[in-house]
């Protein structure tokens, strides 16, 4: 039997992008594990924290190690035909007895977010990982081009787009706002509220959209989050509403209820929230930077000028156009369906098989 080992420590953080990716990849592979065993003689193993043993069901195997002792697994006398690092931030670095190694690269945001010694350290770590790889893959064409522009990647690679979960749930949101109810008509933004998400521009934009409301959901406890709260207080329009980190059910409710989803991000390897909103047939307004035009395609609206006045004018102009044609929402849903986890997992399986056969 051949063995494929996948490092899945990130399963412990399922609400972070790489955690969601590991969760969906693991669930998808576990469903196809019997087929892989019977047809190709392949067994799937996941490296997970001890408390997550069994998280992907009983058709796959688990290598469990407390996170602080994870380096001991490098010396484990375990022959592996393929070792997959599902993201570039994997805590577990290598399997010494692996015949082939594959790494999925989600972004190289550290090149734009870090400076000085921190940047140099991040570059060294990334280069060390990439040099050990026999194969790579990227979550978008942008990430592939961006990575190869900054680094000399010798390992062959391909692009496999992430899947996006289709959310369905009843509304369960009003109880999260004890002092005020959500407006009936609102624009929506959801993110980690990091500076690269450009949320401050959305708040400033609302000065010029007094007839609209904006709901922002995310983590408000960072320095940037607290700065955003001060900006909201300074608005004369009082048309921005805050929500904390939300549940999957609440997220589905907000997507279903909003008039449009806004995402003026400066740096994205893929951009999951815009596709989630598209699956609800909602118009999305995006920056025209990094991977967002590739992911949003011709179905999204793009801000060419990221100034609050221009952003407001774009929304005021394009919202009526979108809602004047009932077919636009259905077109949006059909486009978004191309990004599903079944397609993603099947492409990884095909890649695994090609690597094992090479």
C-alpha positions in Angstrom: 0.0 0.0 0.0 1.1 3.6 -0.7 0.8 6.2 2.0 -0.1 9.9 1.6 0.5 11.9 4.8 -1.1 15.4 5.2 -0.1 17.8 7.9 -3.4 19.1 9.3 -2.5 20.9 12.6 -4.5 23.9 11.4 -7.7 21.9 11.9 -7.6 23.4 15.5 -8.4 26.8 14.0 -11.3 26.1 11.6 -12.5 29.7 11.3 -9.1 30.8 9.9 -8.6 30.4 6.1 -6.0 27.6 6.3 -8.0 25.9 9.0 -11.1 25.8 6.9 -9.0 24.6 4.0 -7.6 21.7 6.0 -11.0 20.8 7.4 -12.6 20.7 3.9 -9.7 18.9 2.3 -9.7 16.3 5.1 -13.5 15.8 5.0 -13.4 15.4 1.2 -10.5 12.9 1.2 -12.0 10.8 3.9 -15.1 10.4 1.8 -13.0 9.1 -1.1 -10.6 7.1 1.1 -12.3 3.7 0.4 -12.1 4.3 -3.4 -8.4 5.3 -3.1 -7.7 2.2 -1.1 -9.5 -0.2 -3.4 -8.7 1.3 -6.8 -5.2 2.6 -6.2 -3.9 0.9 -3.1 -3.5 4.3 -1.3 -4.0 4.9 2.5 -4.5 8.5 3.7 -2.9 9.7 7.0 -3.4 13.0 8.8 -1.0 14.6 11.3 -3.3 16.3 13.9 -3.2 17.3 17.5 -4.2 14.4 19.9 -7.5 15.9 20.7 -8.5 15.8 17.0 -7.9 12.1 16.5 -10.9 10.9 14.4 -11.9 14.3 13.2 -12.2 13.1 9.6 -13.9 9.8 10.3 -12.6 6.2 10.5 -11.7 5.6 6.8 -8.4 7.5 7.3 -5.5 7.2 9.7 -4.0 9.6 12.2 -0.5 10.5 13.4 -1.1 12.4 16.7 1.5 14.4 18.5 1.3 17.4 20.9 2.2 20.5 19.1 5.3 21.2 21.2 6.7 17.8 20.4 5.9 17.8 16.7 9.6 17.9 15.7 9.8 14.3 16.9 7.7 13.1 14.0 10.5 14.0 11.7 12.4 11.0 13.0 9.5 8.6 13.0 10.5 5.5 11.0 7.5 5.7 8.7 7.8 5.3 5.0 5.7 7.9 3.2 5.2 8.0 -0.6 3.8 11.6 -0.5 3.9 14.2 2.2 1.5 17.2 1.6 1.9 20.5 3.5 -1.5 22.1 2.8 -0.3 25.6 3.4 3.0 27.4 3.7 2.6 28.2 7.4 2.6 24.5 8.5 4.1 24.0 11.9 5.3 20.6 11.0 8.2 21.0 8.6 9.2 17.6 7.1 9.0 13.9 7.1 12.5 12.4 6.6 11.3 9.2 5.0 8.9 10.9 2.5 9.6 10.0 -1.2 7.8 13.0 -2.6 6.8 16.3 -1.0 4.1 18.8 -2.0 3.3 22.2 -0.6 0.1 24.3 -1.3 1.0 28.0 -1.3 -1.9 30.3 -0.3 -0.1 33.7 -0.4 3.2 35.4 0.3 1.6 38.3 2.2 4.6 38.5 4.5 6.4 40.2 1.6 4.0 43.1 2.0 3.2 43.0 5.7 6.6 42.6 7.3 9.7 44.8 7.3 13.3 44.6 8.4 14.4 41.5 10.4 10.9 40.1 10.6 10.7 40.1 6.8 14.2 38.6 6.4 13.3 35.8 8.8 10.0 35.1 7.0 11.8 35.0 3.7 14.4 32.5 5.0 11.7 30.2 6.5 9.7 30.2 3.2 12.8 29.5 1.1 13.8 26.6 3.4 10.4 25.0 3.0 10.2 25.5 -0.8 13.6 24.1 -1.4 12.5 20.8 0.3 9.5 20.5 -2.0 9.3 18.3 -5.1 6.0 19.8 -6.2 3.9 22.9 -5.4 0.4 24.2 -6.1 -1.2 27.6 -5.7 -4.8 28.6 -4.9 -4.9 31.2 -7.7 -3.0 32.3 -10.8 -2.2 35.5 -9.0 -0.5 33.6 -6.1 1.5 31.6 -8.6 2.7 34.6 -10.5 3.4 36.6 -7.3 5.4 33.8 -5.7 7.5 33.1 -8.8 8.2 36.8 -9.2 9.8 37.0 -5.7 11.3 33.5 -5.4 13.1 31.1 -7.7 10.7 28.1 -7.5 12.2 25.1 -9.2 9.5 22.6 -8.1 6.8 22.2 -10.8 3.4 23.5 -9.8 -0.2 24.1 -10.8 -3.2 26.1 -9.7 -6.1 24.5 -7.8 -8.8 26.9 -6.7 -10.2 26.6 -3.2 -13.7 25.5 -2.7 -16.3 27.7 -1.0 -18.9 26.2 1.2 -22.6 26.9 0.3 -24.2 28.3 3.4 -27.8 27.7 4.3 -29.3 28.6 7.6 -32.3 30.5 9.2 -31.6 34.0 10.4 -30.2 34.1 14.0 -28.7 37.5 14.2 -30.8 40.2 16.0 -29.9 38.8 19.5 -26.3 39.8 18.9 -27.2 43.5 19.0 -28.8 44.1 22.4 -29.1 47.8 22.0 -30.1 48.2 18.4 -31.6 46.0 15.6 -30.0 45.6 12.2 -31.5 47.9 9.6 -33.8 46.3 7.0 -31.6 47.5 4.1 -27.8 47.3 4.5 -24.5 46.7 2.8 -22.2 44.1 4.4 -18.5 43.6 5.0 -17.0 40.6 6.8 -13.2 40.0 7.4 -10.5 39.7 10.0 -10.5 43.5 10.2 -6.7 43.7 9.5 -5.3 46.9 7.9 -4.9 45.2 4.5 -8.7 44.8 4.4 -9.1 48.5 3.9 -12.2 48.7 6.2 -11.4 52.3 7.1 -12.2 53.3 3.5 -15.7 51.7 3.8 -16.4 53.7 7.0 -15.3 57.0 5.4 -17.3 56.1 2.3 -20.5 56.0 4.4 -20.3 59.8 4.8 -21.1 60.0 1.1 -23.9 57.3 1.2 -26.2 58.7 3.9 -29.2 56.8 2.3 -27.4 53.4 2.9 -26.4 51.4 6.0 -23.3 49.3 6.4 -22.9 46.3 8.7 -19.3 45.3 9.5 -18.5 41.9 11.2 -15.1 40.8 12.5 -12.6 41.1 15.4 -12.7 44.6 16.8 -10.1 43.9 19.6 -7.0 44.7 17.6 -5.4 48.2 17.4 -6.8 48.5 13.9 -10.2 47.4 15.1 -10.2 50.0 17.9 -9.2 52.7 15.4 -12.2 51.7 13.2 -14.5 52.1 16.2 -13.3 55.6 16.7 -13.9 56.4 13.0 -17.5 55.1 13.4 -18.1 57.4 16.3 -16.9 60.4 14.3 -19.4 59.8 11.5 -22.2 62.4 11.3 -24.4 59.9 9.5 -24.7 57.1 12.2 -25.2 54.5 9.5 -22.5 51.9 10.3 -23.3 48.9 12.6 -20.7 46.7 14.3 -20.9 43.0 14.9 -18.3 40.8 16.6 -17.0 37.5 15.2 -20.1 35.7 13.9 -21.2 32.1 13.6 -21.8 30.3 10.4 -25.6 30.6 10.8 -25.3 34.3 11.4 -23.0 34.7 8.4 -25.5 33.0 6.2 -28.3 35.3 7.5 -26.2 38.4 6.8 -25.4 37.3 3.3 -29.0 36.4 2.6 -30.3 39.8 4.0 -27.7 42.3 2.7 -28.1 44.4 -0.5 -24.4 44.0 -1.5 -21.1 42.7 -0.2 -18.1 45.1 -0.1 -14.5 44.0 -0.1 -11.9 46.7 -0.9 -8.9 44.4 0.2 -5.4 45.3 -0.7 -4.0 41.8 -0.6 -5.8 38.5 -1.2 -4.5 35.1 -2.3 -8.1 34.0 -3.1 -10.9 35.9 -1.4 -13.4 33.5 0.1 -16.1 36.0 1.4 -16.9 37.5 -2.1 -17.7 34.0 -3.5 -19.8 33.2 -0.4 -21.8 36.3 -1.1 -22.2 35.4 -4.8 -23.6 32.1 -3.8 -26.5 34.0 -2.3 -26.9 35.9 -5.6 -25.7 39.2 -4.1 -23.7 41.9 -6.0 -20.1 42.2 -4.7 -17.9 45.3 -4.9 -14.2 44.6 -4.9 -10.9 46.3 -5.2 -9.2 45.5 -8.5 -6.0 44.3 -6.7 -4.1 41.0 -6.4 -6.3 37.9 -6.9 -9.7 39.6 -6.6 -10.3 40.3 -10.4 -9.3 36.7 -11.1 -11.7 35.2 -8.5 -14.6 37.7 -9.0 -14.4 37.5 -12.8 -16.8 39.5 -14.9 -19.6 39.1 -12.5 -18.2 41.4 -9.8 -18.1 45.2 -9.7 -14.6 46.7 -9.2 -13.4 50.0 -7.6 -10.8 51.4 -9.9 -10.3 54.3 -7.6 -10.1 53.5 -3.9 -11.2 56.9 -2.6 -14.4 57.1 -0.4 -16.2 59.5 -2.8 -15.5 57.3 -5.9 -16.4 54.1 -4.0 -19.8 55.7 -2.9 -20.5 56.8 -6.5 -19.8 53.3 -7.8 -22.3 51.7 -5.4 -24.9 54.3 -6.0 -24.7 53.8 -9.8 -24.4 50.0 -10.0 -26.8 48.7 -7.3 -29.9 49.8 -9.3 -28.5 48.3 -12.5 -27.9 45.0 -10.7 -31.4 44.8 -9.2 -33.2 46.1 -12.3 -32.5 42.7 -14.0 -33.7 39.6 -12.1 -31.3 37.3 -14.1 -28.3 39.0 -12.5 -28.7 37.2 -9.2 -29.0 33.8 -10.9 -26.0 34.4 -13.0 -24.0 35.3 -9.9 -25.0 32.0 -8.2 -24.1 29.9 -11.3 -20.7 31.6 -11.5 -20.0 31.0 -7.8 -20.9 27.3 -8.0 -17.6 26.6 -9.9 -15.8 27.1 -6.6 -16.9 24.0 -4.7 -15.0 21.7 -2.4 -15.8 18.5 -4.5 -14.0 20.0 -7.5 -11.1 21.1 -5.3 -10.7 17.7 -3.6 -11.0 15.8 -6.9 -8.2 18.0 -8.4 -6.0 17.3 -5.4 -6.6 13.6 -5.8 -5.7 13.8 -9.5 -2.5 15.7 -8.6 -1.6 13.1 -5.9 -2.0 10.3 -8.4 0.1 12.1 -11.0 2.9 12.7 -8.4 2.8 9.1 -7.2 3.0 7.8 -10.8 5.9 10.1 -11.8 
